[in-house]
Amino acid sequence: MGVEDRRGVSPVIATIIIVAIAIVMSLAVAYWMLGLGGAFTRYEKLEFVSAYVTVEKNGTDGNS
C-alpha cells in the first residue's frame, strides 16, 4: 500500500466540516457571553414584607 493508494477527505467536505465547527463554536461562545452579561446586568427584586418603627426619647437632643 503506497502513498498513491491512500485516499483522503475531499477538500470540499473538509471545508464544510471546518465551517460547521466554526459556526457551532461561535454560537456557543455567543450564548455563553449573553448569559454572562445577563448575570452581571441582572438586578435583584427587593420586597419588604414587614417593617416597624422604634422611637427612643432620651431627652438629650432637645426635641423630647
C-alpha positions in Angstrom: 0.0 0.0 0.0 1.9 3.0 -1.3 1.3 6.7 -0.9 -0.6 6.9 -4.1 -3.1 4.3 -2.9 -4.3 6.3 0.1 -7.4 8.3 -0.2 -8.0 11.5 1.8 -11.1 13.5 2.7 -12.3 15.7 -0.2 -11.3 19.3 0.3 -15.0 20.4 -0.1 -16.1 18.0 2.7 -13.2 19.2 4.9 -14.1 22.8 4.3 -17.8 22.1 5.2 -16.8 20.3 8.4 -14.4 23.2 9.4 -17.1 25.8 8.7 -19.7 23.8 10.6 -17.4 23.5 13.6 -16.6 27.2 13.5 -20.3 28.1 13.4 -21.2 25.9 16.3 -18.3 27.2 18.4 -19.2 30.8 17.6 -22.8 30.2 18.6 -21.7 28.5 21.9 -19.4 31.5 22.7 -22.2 34.0 21.9 -24.7 32.1 24.1 -22.1 32.0 26.9 -21.3 35.7 26.6 -25.0 36.6 26.6 -25.6 34.5 29.7 -22.5 36.0 31.4 -23.6 39.5 30.5 -27.1 38.8 31.8 -25.7 37.6 35.1 -23.8 40.9 35.6 -26.6 43.2 34.5 -29.5 41.4 36.3 -30.9 43.2 39.3 -32.5 41.7 42.4 -36.1 42.3 43.3 -36.4 43.5 46.9 -39.7 43.1 48.7 -40.4 44.5 52.2 -42.7 42.0 53.9 -43.0 43.9 57.2 -41.4 46.9 58.9 -41.6 48.5 62.3 -40.5 51.8 63.8 -38.8 52.2 67.2 -38.8 55.7 68.8 -36.4 56.4 71.6 -36.8 59.5 73.7 -33.9 60.2 75.9 -34.2 64.0 76.2 -30.7 64.9 75.2 -31.4 66.4 71.8 -34.0 69.0 73.0 -36.9 67.5 71.0 -38.4 65.5 73.7 
